[in-house]
Amino acid sequence: MEYIPFDRKEVENAAYEPAFFPGRPDTVVFDYPISQKENQGLAYNGKIPLWMPSGADSQLWAPRIDPDNIARVQVIEAVPLQPEEMTGCPDKFGIPWVYVPQAMGSMVVPGDPTLLDANDWQDLIQFPDVASWDWDGLAESNKDFVKTSKWLSFAFVTGFFERLISFMDFENAAVALIDDDQKDAVHGLFSELVDCYCDIIGRAYNVYPFDAIWFHDDWGSQRAPFFNLDVAMEMIVPYLKRVREFCHSINVKFDMHSCGKNEILVPAYVEIGADSWSGQPMNDKKMIYDKYGDKLLLGMELDIPNMMVNPDLTLDEAKAAGQRFIDTYVPNYKEKQVLMGNFMGPAGFSEFMYEASRNAFYELAKS
């Protein structure tokens, strides 16, 4: 890899693209010396990138061919989600989800679960016929959408615990993980889910080879995880590990997307062999970085919270926070790789972070 010094033309020729989420400022796109995909790949492979990788360098792909993406209002593909699809649509197991505007997300209507006892799953759960989905149609409709210079992540929005919740409601699902009379059945169900999930991932990869799987399975609330580490290791990790192994077999990285205050569960992400986990700011990120930063790529935040929505923040204050971020993480990057959520902030901040990190990584590469 040739590490070339920063050139002012890289920011002078910047362009803008619409923000992924409505209401947020447009994203700055610079005249990069290599593609965003290549730069992200350097970080994921334990190498020194040319600039600090961020979420802006990635593109999610959540095609409507998977009914989960419609049911959970997570369609990100060439054909946009329609308003009439945002309520009551069934997922790939036939479970209806309803969109909750206040939460900006969907949920299964509680109170009438498909399963009351996990032992009944073989009689009551109908697995989808994934082979019958219109994969040729997906390839045709999304052929332009997936042609990107960004790091392309295929979104898988319902993991194992969330899937169990969708079948059983939260309380029953939580009990099933620790009930000796149900645990064997949960193991059987999760094993069957692995085969289904890998089938979907493999077929999607054959449509267009993506760089990573964005695997969604929330394990915690704002205050604490939903279960302890022993439960995670026994009941969920073996199946996530199988999905990760399949992803690696087709040269796809595994990004564990798991919200909640899950810092005590990070050893489970490590045991899975996950390539990355960002987590939310309520976690003790410094502790996680110090203890596990050499084991998986971590998403880290600036030390100024909510910078994107702080109208009183000055550019100088934002730059100072960005410089602290660079000074903290770039010198150790050969041992501990990180990425940043985004470069959003006051006007001029994105340019500063790009240039400052370009220069810092160039010096690191020369050392």
Protein Blocks (a to p, Z undefined) as FASTA:
>chain_A
ZZddddfklmmmpccdddfbghiacddddddfbdfklmmmmmmnopacfbdcdfklpccd
ddfklmklmmnopaccfbdcdfklmgopacfkopacdddfklopacddehiafblbfklm
mmmmccddfklpcfklmmmmmmmmmmcfbdcddddfbdfklmmmmmnojklmmmmmmmmk
lmmmmmmmmmmmmmmmmmmmmmmmmmpccfbdcddddfbdfkbcfbdfklmmmmmmmmmm
mmmmmmmmnopacddddedjfklmmmmmmmnopabdfbjakbcfklmmmmmmmmbccddd
dfbehklmmmkbcfklmmmmmmmmmmmmmmmmmmmccddfblcdcehklmmmmmmmmmmm
mmmmmZZ
